[in-house]
């Protein structure tokens, strides 16, 4: 199972970062319609990607905590 995070969108592709910090370009049509930068994804057996809401929430909280400590 491949786990990715959407870094940014470029044209019709999403540029994603894998757990090993490598990047991969994925056509937008293979992603959920409501995905956005920062969302965590997993690839299913058919090569499509599903959002991992819980992983995204955890990552967002970790980033907010870091930003809060940085600007205190």
CORLIN-V171965 format. One record per residue. RES is the residue in one letter. SS is DSSP state (helix for helix, strand for strand, loop for the rest). D_LAST is the distance of its C-alpha to the last C-alpha in Angstrom with 1 decimal. Layout:
BEGIN
RES:SS:D_LAST / RES:SS:D_LAST
END
This chain:
BEGIN
X:loop:38.5 / X:loop:36.2 / X:strand:32.5 / X:strand:30.7 / X:strand:27.6 / X:strand:28.2 / X:strand:26.4 / X:strand:28.1 / X:strand:31.4 / X:strand:34.0 / X:loop:37.2 / X:loop:38.7 / X:strand:36.7 / X:strand:33.5 / X:strand:32.0 / X:strand:30.7 / X:strand:29.3 / X:strand:30.9 / X:loop:29.7 / X:loop:31.1 / X:loop:29.1 / X:loop:32.3 / X:strand:32.5 / X:strand:35.2 / X:strand:36.4 / X:strand:37.5 / X:strand:39.6 / X:helix:37.9 / X:helix:41.0 / X:helix:40.3 / X:loop:36.9 / X:loop:36.3 / X:loop:36.4 / X:loop:33.0 / X:loop:30.9 / X:loop:28.0 / X:loop:25.7 / X:loop:23.7 / X:loop:26.4 / X:strand:27.9 / X:strand:31.6 / X:strand:34.6 / X:strand:38.0 / X:loop:40.9 / X:loop:44.5 / X:loop:45.7 / X:loop:43.1 / X:loop:41.1 / X:strand:37.4 / X:strand:35.8 / X:strand:32.2 / X:loop:30.5 / X:helix:28.4 / X:helix:27.1 / X:helix:25.9 / X:helix:24.3 / X:helix:22.4 / X:helix:21.2 / X:helix:20.1 / X:helix:18.2 / X:helix:16.3 / X:helix:15.6 / X:helix:14.2 / X:helix:12.1 / X:helix:10.6 / X:helix:10.1 / X:helix:8.5 / X:helix:6.0 / X:helix:5.4 / X:helix:5.8 / X:loop:3.8 / X:loop:0.0
END
